[in-house]
Amino acid sequence: MRRGSKLVIYQMITRLFGNCKSLNKHYGTLKENGVGKFDDISDKALAEIRALGISHIWYTGVIEHAVLTDYSKYGIVRDFPEIVKGMAGSPYAIRDYYDVNPDLARDVPNRMQEFESLIDRTHKNRLKAIIDFVPNHVARIYSSDNKPEGVIDFGTGDDQEIRFSPHNNFYYIPDYAFKVPQDFEPIELIDYPIQSGTYQEFPARATGNDQFTPTPTKDDWFETVKLNYGVNYEDGSRHFDPFPDTWFKMLEILSFWTQKGVDGFRCDMAQMVPVEFWTWVIPKIKELNPDLIFIAEIYEAHRYHDYIFNGKFDYLYDKVGLYDTLRDIIEGKGSTDQISNVWKSQEGISSYMLRFLENHDEQRIASKFFAQNPDKAIPGMVISAMMHTGPVMIYFGQEVGEPAQGPNGFSGDDGRTTYFDYWGVPEHQKWMNDGAFDGGNLSDAQRKLRASYTYILRFCTKNEAINIGQFYDLHFYNRSAEFTGYSNKVFAFLRYTKNQRLLIVANFNERNENCLIKIPNDALKLMNLSSIGTIQLVNIPKLKLTIPEDLIINRNFEDGLRITVEHYGYLILKIN
């Protein structure tokens, strides 16, 4: 992947994005609660997403997965209710790696053509498309009816009488039948041809989250089956010579979607797949398209270097670093001193880290479980987007303060937008405005919030210092020196190139902060500045500033600059 252009990613749950229905019946069917289609993601929708400052869209839930809508008349095998979570099923319980979710199609027999049209539409709107690659597990009922000629399904030819073989695609528990968790209550469906209590699996296979037991719990990924990449989890031995059959099957799948024109893959739970596989497969796929990007979902910081430099990933999730840190600060549980610890721990790899404040796994900022007030996250969004050159991501509805209120089905009332159920996303629907995508039903507060996100994201891509510049932490200096007037509720840093120098200050406090910020001599030398210079405030729309906008101030940097930053606000200043 070429470095030098900052990625700004917009994640959407594809089946929820364009859904205009607002009934939101608990465990409602597709007919009752509705579902978004590929076609709903129109040119207008894409143009408005791009206007946010977005460069890439992550279309979540594209590949065919287990659902409880009956598509058997189209030759698609029905799913068993006791091994599907929610009415719409988890997008990560893949049933056919070579097909798309029929829920997303207007005309089910032409579902792949509709997906291809979406990719074409995305590209025509000067955006790139990312889809999920789910390598670690499949649905318990995996059967591809759309696989290319010569492709053999997972598990075909496995020796089911042994627990592990590098030649098998699955892990087995011989002599034991799989048992659905006792505390899981399948949905009782009217007029559905398969009733609960009829699923049988013998011998049992290991569950997706590394549960090598025939009796996983409700909290396990019991609806999935772990794939075998040649690691014997009983003794830790690794069997990669010759390459296991699963490796070749996954190479075929990645090649298939690359040839469909996708521009990248977000690799689900990449850390649960041996790094040796990624070392082998990513260069092979990039022979088809060198500009493809691979993003790893990974939560083990001690493995970051391995998955970047050996695994060949372009970007990794920065969840346990910056996300967790910013969330603590936003919730009032931590101080901005912790941010300095994040960049120190990521020296040398910061440009590989993907930052975010929301995604489908995390609780909504505006939910009762997180900040409640979405404005509280604006300084955190500035840090996520502007502190380093790595990509930044937002989640659909984040920009209008979607709170994910109330129970919705399998996931319950947990502050997350459900991805197990057919559902409408109320605040997002106000922006969508029955397909007009003009924000026609947003409140004034929501319009202001969306404008704030637009400014932050577009500023990232249009300013050289943010896009490709160096980073210098002023917080560490101002907090460690014997200065007064700089608190642990603000965070100040520099971004600079030889052509542009920016001072950025974010305030996490519920009150305005009057800050005295000093720039040390070594930072001035790095920016090729003397101790005397000028500072110009960048115009930030709709912010009340104590320094008149566009005022140029002669400044001795060693004396410091005293500025006031609004509560939950930020300032960007140009140093000339």
Beta strands, then each sheet from edge to edge (+ up, - down):
strand 1: 8-13
strand 2: 56-60
strand 3: 63-65
strand 4: 94-100
strand 5: 128-133
strand 6: 137-139
strand 7: 172-173
strand 8: 204-205
strand 9: 224-226
strand 10: 264-267
strand 11: 293-296
strand 12: 315-317
strand 13: 353-356
strand 14: 392-395
strand 15: 470-473
strand 16: 490-496
strand 17: 501-507
strand 18: 513-517
strand 19: 532-537
strand 20: 552-556
strand 21: 561-565
strand 22: 570-575
sheet 1: 1+ 2+ 5+ 10+ 11+ 12+ 13+ 14+ 1+
sheet 2: 3+ 4-
sheet 3: 6+ 9-
sheet 4: 7+ 8-
sheet 5: 15+ 16- 17+ 22- 19+ 20-
sheet 6: 18+ 21-
end
